[in-house]
Amino acid sequence: MSQPPAMTADVRRTLVRQLIEKEPALSSRKIAAQLGVGKDAILRDLEAIRQEDAAAATEPAAREPEPAPDTGRLVLVLDEPLRQALAVLRAQRARPDTPAENVAAARAAIRALADHLAEQGAQRR
């Protein structure tokens, strides 16, 4: 039986962020135990999260792009929650953080959700 692929640092950091948002008093030792990694990795992740949050707080707010005329294109602003979600989706396929991979992950997620909803609708009939 083969082991699942190792969790990337981006995915682990996303999971750490989700855990501390859900339960701020959770210790690094407990987070490490939940994710199956060492406490030192979690301490590095927590420091990186603090630095990311500090940098985001000092950056001027990004201006939303102007809506494109109806050209058959969808433009998404990569805010932090969407960036984290894409990291999780890319990690499932062990893909890098590139614009092309983000587009592929978003397209796959939209198609999968639409298929799931269509299937649920068909079952209700």
Secondary structure, 3 states (H helix, E strand, C coil): CCCCCCCCHHHHHHHHHHHHHHCCCCCHHHHHHHHCCCHHHHHHHHHHHHHHHHHHHHCCCCCCCCCCCCCCCCCCCCCHHHHHHHHHHHHHCCCCCCHHHHHHHHHHHHHHHHHHHHHHHHHHC
